[in-house]
Amino acid sequence: MTFQRARSAEQREIRRQAILDTAAAMLLEMPVAELSLNALSRRVGLAKSNVLRYFESREAVLLELLDRATKQWLDDLPGRLDAVIQQGASARERGDRLAAAVAGSLTRRHVLCDLISAQASVLEHNVSVPVATRYKRATLDTITAMAALLRRHVPEVGDEAFTLCGAIIAVTSAVWPLTRPSPSVLAAYEADPALAVLRFEFTATMEYAVATLIAGSIARAPSGDDVG
């Protein structure tokens, strides 16, 4: 892919989206850690210096992709929740069904989970204050929307909803890499069956963690003492 010099604002935006789309396609082929700015530049057909005209760093590209992937996930989530949660059910049942839906939907989105797991330790470094501020504002919006969705289905969580949603994202960032062990660790599991208890599966672990967080949030909410 080659480009002519972008002269208008519209052309620059097209170029910018092409860089993002190319990076997203590359993440279907490789983990976040392996996507370099040099490789992205070659794939998109631009010099590295030209890519840096649109994004100040590799991390700035990936933060924007994380925001985009999160919004796509949240656009899909309401329909999934509406399909499985019965409003007349107990708080415990609604919370468990919500947890299962969230875990299942994240399981299908490998790129999103990989980006979430790299967010704090990698993606939020090597970016300027304006880029960090823009991303954090977007994060605030998405967690607020997620909290509203959770309160719609499990209103018993009350004011705990925002903190709960932040905790779900934090748990995702920890569980995703934990459930993708290295070849050496996989070999250790094979060699010593007693270690199998340490091998976690992503969907089941996330479902358990989210359900437990919801139940705990209901118990902590001043107006919510119905946990089942």
N, CA, C and O of each residue as an XYZ file, in Angstrom:
912
protein
N       0.849     -1.183      0.000
C       0.000      0.000      0.000
C       0.885      1.234      0.000
O       1.802      1.340      0.815
N       0.616      2.181     -0.920
C       1.366      3.432     -0.958
C       0.391      4.591     -0.952
O      -0.751      4.450     -1.390
N       0.836      5.738     -0.457
C      -0.013      6.903     -0.342
C       0.660      8.107     -0.980
O       1.886      8.227     -0.981
N      -0.168      9.003     -1.526
C       0.310     10.312     -1.902
C       0.239     11.196     -0.663
O      -0.428     10.855      0.314
N       0.921     12.318     -0.707
C       0.930     13.231      0.434
C      -0.492     13.696      0.748
O      -1.214     14.141     -0.144
N      -0.889     13.592      2.007
C      -2.219     14.036      2.428
C      -2.204     15.550      2.588
O      -1.397     16.094      3.342
N      -3.103     16.230      1.874
C      -3.090     17.689      1.893
C      -4.298     18.279      2.625
O      -4.162     19.301      3.298
N      -5.453     17.672      2.510
C      -6.651     18.203      3.160
C      -6.894     17.493      4.484
O      -6.321     16.438      4.757
N      -7.761     18.097      5.305
C      -8.114     17.470      6.587
C      -8.764     16.115      6.348
O      -8.537     15.170      7.104
N      -9.572     16.019      5.298
C     -10.230     14.745      4.991
C      -9.213     13.682      4.611
O      -9.320     12.534      5.041
N      -8.221     14.063      3.801
C      -7.180     13.111      3.413
C      -6.353     12.674      4.618
O      -5.971     11.510      4.728
N      -6.082     13.608      5.511
C      -5.307     13.256      6.708
C      -6.086     12.290      7.594
O      -5.502     11.381      8.184
N      -7.396     12.479      7.689
C      -8.202     11.571      8.504
C      -8.265     10.184      7.862
O      -8.234      9.169      8.559
N      -8.352     10.147      6.534
C      -8.325      8.854      5.839
C      -7.012      8.142      6.115
O      -6.998      6.936      6.362
N      -5.911      8.876      6.075
C      -4.587      8.305      6.350
C      -4.519      7.791      7.798
O      -3.983      6.716      8.070
N      -5.063      8.572      8.691
C      -5.044      8.204     10.103
C      -5.835      6.911     10.343
O      -5.375      6.021     11.058
N      -6.995      6.818      9.757
C      -7.806      5.612      9.918
C      -7.150      4.410      9.253
O      -7.285      3.287      9.737
N      -6.444      4.630      8.155
C      -5.736      3.532      7.493
C      -4.644      2.971      8.397
O      -4.431      1.759      8.441
N      -3.954      3.850      9.115
C      -2.927      3.391     10.058
C      -3.571      2.560     11.163
O      -3.066      1.494     11.515
N      -4.690      3.049     11.712
C      -5.385      2.308     12.765
C      -5.893      0.962     12.258
O      -5.748     -0.056     12.935
N      -6.488      0.959     11.070
C      -7.025     -0.294     10.519
C      -5.913     -1.305     10.260
O      -6.094     -2.504     10.474
N      -4.770     -0.819      9.802
C      -3.644     -1.715      9.548
C      -3.125     -2.300     10.858
O      -2.842     -3.495     10.939
N      -3.001     -1.468     11.870
C      -2.547     -1.960     13.172
C      -3.532     -2.981     13.733
O      -3.118     -3.992     14.301
N      -4.832     -2.727     13.580
C      -5.845     -3.676     14.061
C      -5.709     -5.006     13.349
O      -5.821     -6.059     13.976
N      -5.467     -4.973     12.039
C      -5.297     -6.213     11.277
C      -4.050     -6.963     11.733
O      -4.060     -8.192     11.806
N      -2.985     -6.241     12.038
C      -1.758     -6.884     12.503
C      -1.962     -7.574     13.849
O      -1.358     -8.614     14.110
N      -2.821     -6.994     14.714
C      -3.058     -7.588     16.025
C      -3.863     -8.880     15.938
O      -3.934     -9.634     16.908
N      -4.464     -9.135     14.793
C      -5.105    -10.435     14.579
C      -4.068    -11.517     14.293
O      -4.364    -12.710     14.368
N      -2.849    -11.088     13.964
C      -1.781    -12.013     13.596
C      -0.707    -12.154     14.671
O       0.047    -13.127     14.673
N      -0.637    -11.198     15.574
C       0.454    -11.180     16.549
C      -0.004    -10.513     17.834
O      -0.948     -9.723     17.810
N       0.648    -10.813     18.969
C       0.310    -10.141     20.223
C       0.774     -8.693     20.205
O       1.600     -8.300     19.381
N       0.233     -7.911     21.123
C       0.578     -6.492     21.222
C       2.086     -6.297     21.333
O       2.639     -5.387     20.717
N       2.750     -7.137     22.106
C       4.180     -6.969     22.352
C       5.019     -7.052     21.077
O       6.126     -6.515     21.031
N       4.509     -7.713     20.053
C       5.283     -7.909     18.830
C       5.004     -6.859     17.763
O       5.682     -6.833     16.735
N       4.026     -6.000     17.987
C       3.714     -4.975     16.984
C       4.629     -3.781     17.192
O       4.515     -3.069     18.190
N       5.531     -3.564     16.253
C       6.462     -2.445     16.349
C       6.052     -1.340     15.383
O       5.307     -1.574     14.432
N       6.548     -0.140     15.641
C       6.258      0.983     14.759
C       6.884      0.773     13.385
O       6.309      1.172     12.372
N       8.059      0.148     13.344
C       8.705     -0.134     12.060
C       7.863     -1.091     11.221
O       7.665     -0.872     10.025
N       7.371     -2.151     11.855
C       6.552     -3.114     11.129
C       5.245     -2.485     10.662
O       4.790     -2.742      9.547
N       4.646     -1.667     11.510
C       3.410     -0.981     11.135
C       3.651     -0.051      9.954
O       2.838      0.010      9.031
N       4.759      0.669      9.981
C       5.081      1.590      8.887
C       5.232      0.846      7.573
O       4.731      1.288      6.539
N       5.927     -0.288      7.615
C       6.106     -1.074      6.396
C       4.766     -1.589      5.877
O       4.505     -1.547      4.674
N       3.928     -2.068      6.772
C       2.650     -2.648      6.355
C       1.719     -1.589      5.760
O       1.001     -1.858      4.797
N       1.735     -0.402      6.331
C       0.821      0.629      5.858
C       1.371      1.366      4.640
O       0.641      2.084      3.957
N       2.671      1.181      4.372
C       3.265      1.786      3.188
C       3.714      3.218      3.382
O       3.712      4.009      2.439
N       4.100      3.555      4.608
C       4.574      4.893      4.925
C       5.923      4.813      5.619
O       6.246      3.810      6.257
N       6.700      5.866      5.493
C       7.919      5.953      6.290
C       7.534      6.113      7.757
O       6.484      6.673      8.072
N       8.378      5.627      8.639
C       8.102      5.744     10.072
C       7.868      7.201     10.461
O       6.990      7.499     11.271
N       8.654      8.104      9.884
C       8.503      9.531     10.202
C       7.131     10.046      9.806
O       6.592     10.943     10.454
N       6.558      9.482      8.739
C       5.221      9.907      8.314
C       4.139      9.364      9.248
O       3.157     10.047      9.537
N       4.328      8.135      9.714
C       3.375      7.593     10.694
C       3.371      8.466     11.942
O       2.323      8.699     12.543
N       4.557      8.948     12.329
C       4.671      9.779     13.524
C       4.044     11.158     13.345
O       3.898     11.900     14.316
N       3.677     11.505     12.127
C       2.919     12.749     11.911
C       1.489     12.608     12.422
O       0.834     13.593     12.765
N       1.022     11.369     12.466
C      -0.371     11.113     12.850
C      -0.502     10.586     14.269
O      -1.498     10.848     14.943
N       0.490      9.851     14.719
C       0.504      9.295     16.070
C       1.903      9.476     16.631
O       2.893      9.175     15.963
N       1.981      9.966     17.853
C       3.293     10.314     18.406
C       4.134      9.103     18.762
O       5.349      9.226     18.922
N       3.507      7.916     18.893
C       4.247      6.718     19.270
C       3.418      5.482     18.958
O       2.226      5.581     18.667
N       4.050      4.326     19.018
C       3.334      3.054     18.881
C       2.235      2.951     19.925
O       1.128      2.497     19.635
N       2.550      3.376     21.141
C       1.586      3.276     22.240
C       0.367      4.144     21.990
O      -0.742      3.777     22.378
N       0.555      5.298     21.346
C      -0.585      6.161     21.037
C      -1.525      5.478     20.042
O      -2.744      5.605     20.149
N      -0.961      4.761     19.082
C      -1.783      3.983     18.142
C      -2.579      2.935     18.899
O      -3.784      2.792     18.693
N      -1.910      2.210     19.766
C      -2.547      1.100     20.470
C      -3.588      1.585     21.471
O      -4.603      0.918     21.668
N      -3.358      2.738     22.110
C      -4.371      3.287     23.012
C      -5.646      3.630     22.246
O      -6.752      3.387     22.728
N      -5.487      4.186     21.073
C      -6.684      4.508     20.282
C      -7.395      3.239     19.836
O      -8.625      3.191     19.808
N      -6.633      2.221     19.490
C      -7.254      0.941     19.137
C      -7.977      0.336     20.337
O      -9.047     -0.252     20.181
N      -7.405      0.475     21.525
C      -8.063     -0.027     22.725
C      -9.386      0.691     22.951
O     -10.392      0.057     23.271
N      -9.390      1.999     22.786
C     -10.633      2.747     22.951
C     -11.669      2.299     21.922
O     -12.840      2.116     22.256
N     -11.244      2.126     20.688
C     -12.170      1.708     19.632
C     -12.712      0.304     19.904
O     -13.908      0.055     19.753
N     -11.830     -0.605     20.304
C     -12.261     -1.980     20.577
C     -13.199     -2.046     21.776
O     -14.139     -2.841     21.790
N     -12.944     -1.211     22.786
C     -13.815     -1.183     23.961
C     -15.200     -0.686     23.595
O     -16.200     -1.240     24.051
N     -15.267      0.354     22.777
C     -16.570      0.887     22.347
C     -17.334     -0.153     21.529
O     -18.548     -0.289     21.682
N     -16.644     -0.876     20.675
C     -17.304     -1.927     19.885
C     -17.861     -3.012     20.797
O     -18.962     -3.514     20.572
N     -17.101     -3.372     21.824
C     -17.569     -4.369     22.792
C     -18.818     -3.882     23.515
O     -19.784     -4.629     23.670
N     -18.793     -2.622     23.957
C     -19.939     -2.078     24.677
C     -21.160     -1.905     23.782
O     -22.292     -1.973     24.262
N     -20.949     -1.686     22.509
C     -22.077     -1.619     21.573
C     -22.760     -2.977     21.438
O     -23.971     -3.057     21.235
N     -21.974     -4.034     21.552
C     -22.490     -5.396     21.393
C     -23.109     -5.942     22.681
O     -23.983     -6.807     22.633
N     -22.658     -5.440     23.822
C     -23.030     -6.033     25.105
C     -24.514     -5.893     25.463
O     -25.084     -6.859     25.971
N     -25.173     -4.756     25.233
C     -26.583     -4.648     25.635
C     -27.475     -5.736     25.052
O     -28.318     -6.292     25.756
N     -27.296     -6.040     23.781
C     -28.107     -7.091     23.166
C     -27.880     -8.442     23.814
O     -28.819     -9.217     23.997
N     -26.633     -8.724     24.162
C     -26.314     -9.996     24.818
C     -26.979    -10.082     26.190
O     -27.514    -11.125     26.566
N     -26.941     -8.981     26.931
C     -27.524     -8.981     28.264
C     -29.052     -9.080     28.197
O     -29.665     -9.812     28.973
N     -29.656     -8.344     27.274
C     -31.116     -8.403     27.131
C     -31.586     -9.821     26.816
O     -32.677    -10.226     27.217
N     -30.755    -10.567     26.097
C     -31.154    -11.912     25.658
C     -31.099    -12.940     26.776
O     -31.776    -13.966     26.698
N     -30.315    -12.691     27.808
C     -30.114    -13.740     28.822
C     -30.595    -13.368     30.219
O     -30.698    -14.239     31.082
N     -30.890    -12.097     30.458
C     -31.276    -11.673     31.803
C     -32.773    -11.419     31.875
O     -33.311    -10.613     31.116
N     -33.440    -12.105     32.785
C     -34.863    -11.906     33.036
C     -35.020    -10.947     34.206
O     -34.505    -11.197     35.296
N     -35.730     -9.853     33.980
C     -35.826     -8.820     35.002
C     -36.562     -9.279     36.261
O     -36.380     -8.690     37.327
N     -37.383    -10.313     36.156
C     -38.081    -10.807     37.337
C     -37.269    -11.762     38.185
O     -37.725    -12.186     39.247
N     -36.094    -12.101     37.744
C     -35.253    -13.046     38.482
C     -34.633    -12.369     39.702
O     -34.647    -11.145     39.827
N     -34.095    -13.184     40.587
C     -33.436    -12.641     41.776
C     -32.174    -11.885     41.387
O     -31.645    -12.055     40.289
N     -31.698    -11.042     42.309
C     -30.460    -10.303     42.070
C     -29.299    -11.257     41.833
O     -28.455    -11.007     40.973
N     -29.250    -12.336     42.581
C     -28.172    -13.325     42.424
C     -28.190    -13.922     41.025
O     -27.145    -14.043     40.385
N     -29.378    -14.298     40.547
C     -29.462    -14.913     39.218
C     -29.132    -13.910     38.130
O     -28.424    -14.237     37.177
N     -29.635    -12.696     38.262
C     -29.332    -11.676     37.251
C     -27.833    -11.365     37.237
O     -27.235    -11.197     36.175
N     -27.240    -11.292     38.420
C     -25.805    -11.036     38.489
C     -24.989    -12.150     37.870
O     -24.012    -11.895     37.167
N     -25.391    -13.394     38.131
C     -24.674    -14.536     37.570
C     -24.799    -14.568     36.048
O     -23.832    -14.870     35.349
N     -25.981    -14.259     35.540
C     -26.173    -14.267     34.090
C     -25.399    -13.129     33.426
O     -24.848    -13.289     32.337
N     -25.367    -11.998     34.088
C     -24.577    -10.884     33.551
C     -23.102    -11.252     33.517
O     -22.404    -10.969     32.544
N     -22.635    -11.884     34.585
C     -21.226    -12.298     34.641
C     -20.894    -13.269     33.519
O     -19.843    -13.158     32.888
N     -21.792    -14.228     33.265
C     -21.551    -15.205     32.201
C     -21.522    -14.524     30.836
O     -20.705    -14.868     29.982
N     -22.423    -13.551     30.633
C     -22.468    -12.854     29.344
C     -21.222    -12.005     29.125
O     -20.675    -11.969     28.023
N     -20.775    -11.324     30.175
C     -19.568    -10.502     30.070
C     -18.352    -11.380     29.787
O     -17.549    -11.068     28.907
N     -18.217    -12.476     30.532
C     -17.077    -13.370     30.329
C     -17.082    -13.962     28.927
O     -16.042    -14.023     28.272
N     -18.253    -14.400     28.465
C     -18.340    -14.986     27.125
C     -18.030    -13.987     26.042
O     -17.373    -14.323     25.057
N     -18.495    -12.755     26.205
C     -18.244    -11.750     25.169
C     -16.776    -11.358     25.113
O     -16.238    -11.124     24.031
N     -16.124    -11.283     26.264
C     -14.693    -10.971     26.274
C     -13.867    -12.104     25.674
O     -12.852    -11.862     25.022
N     -14.304    -13.335     25.897
C     -13.578    -14.491     25.366
C     -13.465    -14.425     23.848
O     -12.475    -14.877     23.273
N     -14.469    -13.866     23.208
C     -14.493    -13.772     21.737
C     -13.644    -12.614     21.213
O     -13.449    -12.489     20.004
N     -13.141    -11.773     22.106
C     -12.438    -10.565     21.678
C     -10.993    -10.601     22.179
O     -10.624     -9.906     23.127
N     -10.196    -11.425     21.519
C      -8.806    -11.624     21.924
C      -7.995    -10.339     21.852
O      -7.198    -10.059     22.747
N      -8.188     -9.556     20.797
C      -7.405     -8.329     20.645
C      -7.731     -7.355     21.765
O      -6.825     -6.747     22.335
N      -9.007     -7.197     22.089
C      -9.397     -6.309     23.180
C      -8.748     -6.751     24.485
O      -8.192     -5.924     25.208
N      -8.810     -8.027     24.793
C      -8.228     -8.517     26.050
C      -6.717     -8.338     26.072
O      -6.145     -8.013     27.112
N      -6.070     -8.547     24.938
C      -4.617     -8.358     24.870
C      -4.261     -6.896     25.110
O      -3.290     -6.595     25.805
N      -5.052     -5.982     24.533
C      -4.802     -4.555     24.741
C      -5.080     -4.150     26.187
O      -4.314     -3.383     26.769
N      -6.161     -4.652     26.769
C      -6.471     -4.338     28.162
C      -5.339     -4.798     29.079
O      -4.951     -4.084     30.003
N      -4.813     -5.995     28.816
C      -3.762     -6.535     29.689
C      -2.464     -5.735     29.585
O      -1.640     -5.763     30.498
N      -2.283     -5.016     28.462
C      -1.058     -4.220     28.274
C      -1.258     -2.751     28.627
O      -0.303     -1.975     28.603
N      -2.472     -2.368     28.951
C      -2.796     -0.950     29.120
C      -1.901     -0.249     30.144
O      -1.165      0.672     29.791
N      -1.958     -0.669     31.386
C      -1.256      0.064     32.453
C       0.263     -0.087     32.366
O       0.999      0.866     32.620
N       0.729     -1.283     32.009
C       2.170     -1.543     32.046
C       2.912     -1.099     30.790
O       4.118     -0.856     30.836
N       2.195     -0.990     29.660
C       2.856     -0.676     28.393
C       2.214      0.519     27.683
O       2.896      1.500     27.387
N       0.931      0.445     27.414
C       0.298      1.420     26.522
C       0.249      2.832     27.091
O       0.275      3.804     26.335
N       0.178      2.957     28.412
C       0.093      4.280     29.009
C       1.457      4.913     29.227
O       1.557      5.984     29.826
N       2.506      4.260     28.746
C       3.857      4.811     28.799
C       4.237      5.286     27.397
O       3.656      4.843     26.406
N       5.207      6.182     27.322
C       5.680      6.716     26.047
C       4.571      7.458     25.306
O       4.501      7.417     24.078
N       3.704      8.138     26.063
C       2.689      9.009     25.470
C       2.718     10.348     26.194
O       3.099     10.426     27.362
N       2.313     11.393     25.495
C       2.295     12.729     26.070
C       1.096     12.906     26.995
O       0.180     12.083     27.012
N       1.117     13.979     27.754
C      -0.017     14.285     28.640
C      -1.309     14.478     27.843
O      -2.347     13.971     28.269
N      -1.298     15.192     26.698
C      -2.549     15.326     25.936
C      -3.113     13.986     25.463
O      -4.325     13.777     25.512
N      -2.254     13.083     25.009
C      -2.732     11.765     24.570
C      -3.278     10.982     25.755
O      -4.334     10.360     25.652
N      -2.571     11.008     26.874
C      -3.035     10.298     28.071
C      -4.365     10.868     28.551
O      -5.260     10.118     28.942
N      -4.494     12.192     28.524
C      -5.731     12.836     28.970
C      -6.888     12.469     28.068
O      -7.979     12.162     28.548
N      -6.663     12.499     26.769
C      -7.726     12.149     25.813
C      -8.176     10.710     26.008
O      -9.371     10.416     25.968
N      -7.222      9.815     26.219
C      -7.584      8.410     26.421
C      -8.341      8.220     27.728
O      -9.332      7.491     27.769
N      -7.882      8.870     28.802
C      -8.535      8.703     30.100
C      -9.950      9.288     30.088
O     -10.840      8.764     30.758
N     -10.159     10.357     29.342
C     -11.514     10.896     29.210
C     -12.415      9.901     28.488
O     -13.572      9.711     28.864
N     -11.878      9.272     27.453
C     -12.649      8.249     26.741
C     -12.946      7.069     27.653
O     -14.038      6.501     27.615
N     -11.967      6.706     28.474
C     -12.167      5.609     29.422
C     -13.259      5.951     30.430
O     -14.087      5.106     30.768
N     -13.254      7.179     30.903
C     -14.289      7.621     31.839
C     -15.672      7.477     31.217
O     -16.609      7.020     31.871
N     -15.792      7.867     29.960
C     -17.083      7.752     29.262
C     -17.523      6.300     29.129
O     -18.691      5.978     29.351
N     -16.582      5.416     28.764
C     -16.965      4.025     28.540
C     -17.312      3.313     29.845
O     -18.247      2.514     29.883
N     -16.567      3.596     30.911
C     -16.897      2.956     32.190
C     -18.221      3.495     32.731
O     -18.989      2.755     33.344
N     -18.486      4.775     32.506
C     -19.772      5.341     32.914
C     -20.917      4.664     32.178
O     -21.939      4.337     32.781
N     -20.749      4.452     30.872
C     -21.782      3.765     30.084
C     -21.942      2.325     30.533
O     -23.060      1.813     30.605
N     -20.834      1.672     30.833
C     -20.872      0.291     31.305
C     -21.587      0.202     32.653
O     -22.357     -0.729     32.890
N     -21.331      1.168     33.533
C     -21.986      1.183     34.843
C     -23.489      1.385     34.710
O     -24.266      0.771     35.441
N     -23.906      2.246     33.779
C     -25.337      2.456     33.558
C     -26.001      1.183     33.059
O     -27.120      0.859     33.458
N     -25.306      0.461     32.186
C     -25.835     -0.803     31.673
C     -25.952     -1.831     32.791
O     -26.936     -2.568     32.857
N     -24.967     -1.884     33.658
C     -25.010     -2.832     34.770
C     -26.158     -2.490     35.734
O     -26.874     -3.377     36.201
N     -26.320     -1.187     36.024
C     -27.396     -0.790     36.939
C     -28.771     -1.084     36.354
O     -29.722     -1.331     37.096
N     -28.882     -1.059     35.027
C     -30.175     -1.351     34.402
C     -30.595     -2.794     34.664
O     -31.776     -3.081     34.855
N     -29.609     -3.704     34.672
C     -29.927     -5.115     34.866
C     -29.816     -5.566     36.319
O     -30.528     -6.474     36.747
N     -28.933     -4.936     37.066
C     -28.756     -5.297     38.482
C     -28.742     -3.998     39.292
O     -27.692     -3.595     39.791
N     -29.896     -3.342     39.426
C     -29.930     -2.054     40.125
C     -29.506     -2.153     41.581
O     -29.176     -1.142     42.200
N     -29.510     -3.360     42.135
C     -29.134     -3.538     43.534
C     -27.689     -3.118     43.826
O     -27.341     -2.890     44.985
N     -26.845     -3.014     42.795
C     -25.456     -2.610     43.050
C     -25.367     -1.135     43.427
O     -24.387     -0.709     44.038
N     -26.380     -0.357     43.068
C     -26.432      1.050     43.455
C     -25.207      1.839     43.039
O     -24.744      1.748     41.902
N     -24.690      2.614     43.981
C     -23.544      3.484     43.695
C     -22.227      2.729     43.541
O     -21.198      3.325     43.224
N     -22.260      1.431     43.765
C     -21.049      0.625     43.582
C     -20.769      0.337     42.111
O     -19.709     -0.191     41.777
N     -21.709      0.678     41.225
C     -21.626      0.246     39.828
C     -20.359      0.719     39.125
O     -19.719     -0.060     38.419
N     -19.988      1.984     39.307
C     -18.819      2.509     38.605
C     -17.549      1.799     39.069
O     -16.744      1.358     38.249
N     -17.375      1.692     40.375
C     -16.197      0.998     40.911
C     -16.177     -0.457     40.467
O     -15.122     -1.003     40.146
N     -17.339     -1.075     40.452
C     -17.449     -2.467     40.010
C     -16.983     -2.626     38.572
O     -16.250     -3.562     38.254
N     -17.403     -1.716     37.703
C     -17.004     -1.821     36.296
C     -15.504     -1.610     36.125
O     -14.869     -2.277     35.308
N     -14.943     -0.693     36.886
C     -13.487     -0.532     36.862
C     -12.774     -1.786     37.317
O     -11.730     -2.154     36.778
N     -13.348     -2.443     38.319
C     -12.756     -3.690     38.816
C     -12.846     -4.804     37.777
O     -11.935     -5.627     37.680
N     -13.924     -4.844     37.004
C     -14.053     -5.862     35.954
C     -12.952     -5.686     34.914
O     -12.365     -6.665     34.453
N     -12.673     -4.439     34.545
C     -11.589     -4.184     33.591
C     -10.241     -4.593     34.199
O      -9.406     -5.193     33.523
N     -10.040     -4.268     35.468
C      -8.780     -4.624     36.131
C      -8.607     -6.134     36.204
O      -7.511     -6.646     35.978
N      -9.681     -6.846     36.516
C      -9.608     -8.307     36.580
C      -9.289     -8.887     35.208
O      -8.504     -9.829     35.094
N      -9.895     -8.326     34.169
C      -9.604     -8.789     32.806
C      -8.120     -8.655     32.494
O      -7.518     -9.552     31.904
N      -7.533     -7.524     32.896
C      -6.108     -7.290     32.602
C      -5.213     -8.300     33.293
O      -4.124     -8.600     32.804
N      -5.661     -8.834     34.434
C      -4.856     -9.819     35.165
C      -5.124    -11.238     34.689
O      -4.197    -12.037     34.562
N      -6.386    -11.556     34.425
C      -6.758    -12.931     34.082
C      -6.293    -13.309     32.677
O      -5.871    -14.443     32.450
N      -6.366    -12.375     31.738
C      -6.019    -12.715     30.347
C      -4.602    -13.290     30.223
O      -4.459    -14.394     29.697
N      -3.551    -12.603     30.678
C      -2.206    -13.200     30.555
C      -2.025    -14.444     31.409
O      -1.270    -15.343     31.039
N      -2.713    -14.507     32.555
C      -2.600    -15.673     33.428
C      -3.089    -16.938     32.730
O      -2.577    -18.028     32.987
N      -4.075    -16.798     31.850
C      -4.646    -17.960     31.164
C      -3.965    -18.243     29.831
O      -4.433    -19.067     29.046
N      -2.855    -17.552     29.585
C      -2.049    -17.817     28.395
C      -0.614    -18.102     28.806
O       0.274    -17.283     28.569
N      -0.380    -19.256     29.421
C       0.956    -19.562     29.948
C       1.985    -19.759     28.842
O       1.647    -20.071     27.700
N       3.224    -19.573     29.204
C       4.327    -19.756     28.267
C       4.510    -21.238     27.951
O       3.998    -22.088     28.679
N       5.238    -21.565     26.868
C       5.508    -22.970     26.550
C       6.181    -23.729     27.696
O       5.900    -24.908     27.912
N       7.071    -23.051     28.432
C       7.744    -23.719     29.550
C       6.766    -24.080     30.655
O       6.847    -25.165     31.231
N       5.841    -23.175     30.951
C       4.848    -23.450     31.994
C       3.894    -24.548     31.538
O       3.521    -25.413     32.330
N       3.497    -24.520     30.264
C       2.641    -25.586     29.737
C       3.335    -26.943     29.860
O       2.709    -27.942     30.214
N       4.627    -26.963     29.565
C       5.388    -28.204     29.695
C       5.447    -28.669     31.144
O       5.401    -29.867     31.424
N       5.551    -27.709     32.066
C       5.569    -28.060     33.497
C       4.238    -28.676     33.912
O       4.210    -29.633     34.687
N       3.140    -28.136     33.402
C       1.830    -28.705     33.701
C       1.722    -30.140     33.181
O       1.164    -31.016     33.843
N       2.260    -30.356     31.995
C       2.222    -31.701     31.407
C       3.085    -32.676     32.202
O       2.726    -33.840     32.384
N       4.209    -32.189     32.663
C       5.147    -33.066     33.376
C       4.688    -33.397     34.787
O       5.004    -34.462     35.318
N       3.940    -32.477     35.393
C       3.508    -32.677     36.780
C       2.009    -32.406     36.881
O       1.611    -31.255     37.061
N       1.174    -33.430     36.769
C      -0.284    -33.255     36.803
C      -0.791    -32.574     38.063
O      -1.874    -31.989     38.047
N      -0.040    -32.634     39.150
C      -0.463    -31.982     40.389
C      -0.555    -30.465     40.228
O      -1.241    -29.792     40.998
N       0.140    -29.935     39.223
C       0.131    -28.495     38.994
C      -1.094    -28.029     38.209
O      -1.284    -26.830     38.008
N      -1.919    -28.970     37.768
C      -3.074    -28.624     36.941
C      -4.025    -27.652     37.628
O      -4.725    -26.889     36.963
N      -4.050    -27.680     38.958
C      -4.939    -26.764     39.682
C      -4.548    -25.303     39.481
O      -5.348    -24.403     39.740
N      -3.334    -25.068     39.026
C      -2.865    -23.702     38.800
C      -3.163    -23.210     37.394
O      -2.907    -22.049     37.073
N      -3.699    -24.078     36.561
C      -3.993    -23.699     35.178
C      -5.434    -23.193     35.094
O      -6.378    -23.952     35.312
N      -5.594    -21.928     34.780
C      -6.905    -21.290     34.751
C      -7.396    -21.120     33.322
O      -6.622    -20.828     32.410
N      -8.689    -21.308     33.149
C      -9.331    -21.090     31.845
C     -10.013    -19.736     31.877
O     -10.682    -19.407     32.857
N      -9.857    -18.941     30.818
C     -10.264    -17.539     30.857
C     -11.756    -17.366     31.127
O     -12.127    -16.642     32.051
N     -12.611    -18.006     30.353
C     -14.049    -17.752     30.488
C     -14.555    -18.106     31.875
O     -15.254    -17.311     32.502
N     -14.207    -19.297     32.362
C     -14.682    -19.731     33.674
C     -14.142    -18.837     34.786
O     -14.869    -18.498     35.719
N     -12.870    -18.456     34.690
C     -12.277    -17.609     35.720
C     -12.913    -16.232     35.731
O     -13.210    -15.691     36.796
N     -13.126    -15.660     34.548
C     -13.766    -14.348     34.473
C     -15.196    -14.402     34.975
O     -15.630    -13.509     35.702
N     -15.929    -15.430     34.599
C     -17.316    -15.546     35.053
C     -17.378    -15.601     36.580
O     -18.197    -14.921     37.199
N     -16.520    -16.403     37.174
C     -16.488    -16.509     38.635
C     -16.125    -15.168     39.264
O     -16.763    -14.738     40.225
N     -15.110    -14.511     38.728
C     -14.648    -13.254     39.314
C     -15.708    -12.160     39.201
O     -15.958    -11.434     40.162
N     -16.328    -12.043     38.030
C     -17.335    -10.994     37.842
C     -18.561    -11.268     38.704
O     -19.102    -10.347     39.315
N     -19.008    -12.519     38.763
C     -20.157    -12.864     39.607
C     -19.869    -12.545     41.074
O     -20.738    -12.046     41.788
N     -18.650    -12.834     41.516
C     -18.276    -12.559     42.906
C     -18.217    -11.054     43.163
O     -18.643    -10.586     44.219
N     -17.692    -10.302     42.206
C     -17.654     -8.851     42.343
C     -19.061     -8.264     42.427
O     -19.318     -7.368     43.230
N     -19.963     -8.772     41.598
C     -21.339     -8.270     41.622
C     -22.002     -8.584     42.961
O     -22.627     -7.713     43.567
N     -21.865     -9.826     43.421
C     -22.461    -10.211     44.707
C     -21.890     -9.364     45.847
O     -22.627     -8.932     46.734
N     -20.591     -9.133     45.819
C     -19.969     -8.313     46.852
C     -20.430     -6.869     46.789
O     -20.624     -6.229     47.822
N     -20.607     -6.353     45.578
C     -21.069     -4.974     45.424
C     -22.494     -4.806     45.926
O     -22.824     -3.784     46.528
N     -23.345     -5.806     45.682
C     -24.717     -5.762     46.198
C     -24.695     -5.744     47.726
O     -25.440     -4.999     48.362
N     -23.838     -6.568     48.295
C     -23.758     -6.632     49.760
C     -23.253     -5.309     50.351
O     -23.649     -4.926     51.452
N     -22.375     -4.614     49.612
C     -21.813     -3.365     50.114
C     -22.739     -2.174     49.896
O     -22.654     -1.181     50.619
N     -23.627     -2.269     48.897
C     -24.493     -1.132     48.562
C     -25.436     -0.834     49.728
O     -26.076     -1.751     50.243
N     -25.533      0.417     50.152
C     -26.368      0.772     51.304
C     -27.815      0.340     51.157
O     -28.453     -0.042     52.138
N     -28.346      0.397     49.919
C     -29.754      0.086     49.722
C     -29.986     -1.330     49.227
O     -31.123     -1.708     48.944
N     -28.930     -2.114     49.120
C     -29.094     -3.443     48.536
C     -28.615     -4.527     49.459
O     -27.413     -4.697     49.663
N     -29.560     -5.270     50.025
C     -29.169     -6.395     50.864
C     -29.728     -7.708     50.339
O     -29.658     -8.732     51.019
N     -30.289     -7.684     49.120
C     -30.820     -8.908     48.502
C     -29.726     -9.530     47.674
O     -29.443     -9.030     46.585
N     -29.096    -10.591     48.128
C     -28.045    -11.252     47.372
C     -28.531    -12.565     46.803
O     -27.725    -13.333     46.279
N     -29.784    -12.847     46.883
C     -30.200    -14.101     46.314
C     -31.657    -14.298     46.308
O     -32.138    -15.333     45.847
